[in-house]
Amino acid sequence: MKYTLKRKIYIVISAAALLAVLVTIFYLSAQTAKESSGTSGGLISWLKDVLHIEFSQDFIRTVAHMCEFAGLGLLVQNMEFSLKDKTSPFLCALLSWAYAWTDEIHQIFVDGRAFQLSDLFVDLAGIILGVAAFNIVYTLIKTKKKKSVSP
């Protein structure tokens, strides 16, 4: 498949965004339990200042896991689309979940952190949300393009 300049730029931006999320997930997993608690605590304080609502650390960590892996699922799906101009939601979700497994295994080797099966299922829920979000937007755009082309 020959790529236009526009498509090449799309691929580079997609790859950079995906790499940024992969590195961020790895960085957050490499934090010790104390550092991770500090990160969560800082976010809780910021949310309390901005929204005037206090969230528990468990809630923040669960939502953070889901959000980071929703981003991963969406960006893996986007990367595949940028390369092939088609989507394979199941494959993209599976690849993203494989990264979630490596993330949990990585935490075994970090001070105060552990492999948690529950995190894997939160990650999977986020991945499914991200892949679904990509495909909903993709379908809406495709439908709108078809309508604008039709007489």
SULTA-V220788 format. One record per pair of residues at least 6 apart in sequence whose C-alpha atoms are under 7 Angstrom apart, sorted by the first residue. I is the first residue (numbers start at 1). GAP is how many residues later the second one is. Records with the same first field share a line. If there is no record, write none. Layout:
I = GAP / GAP
This chain:
10 = 72
11 = 68 / 71 / 72
14 = 64 / 65
15 = 64
18 = 54 / 57 / 58
21 = 51
26 = 77
29 = 74 / 78
30 = 77 / 80
32 = 78 / 79 / 80 / 81
33 = 78 / 79 / 80
40 = 17 / 20 / 21
44 = 10 / 11
47 = 6
48 = 6
62 = 60
65 = 57 / 58
66 = 56 / 57 / 59 / 60
67 = 59
69 = 54 / 57 / 58
70 = 56 / 57 / 58 / 59 / 60
71 = 59
72 = 24 / 55
73 = 19 / 20 / 23 / 54 / 55 / 57 / 58
74 = 56 / 57 / 59 / 60
76 = 16 / 20
77 = 10 / 12 / 15 / 54 / 57
80 = 7
81 = 6
89 = 42
93 = 34 / 35 / 38
96 = 31
97 = 27
100 = 20 / 23
101 = 19
104 = 11 / 12
105 = 10
107 = 6 / 7 / 8
108 = 6 / 7
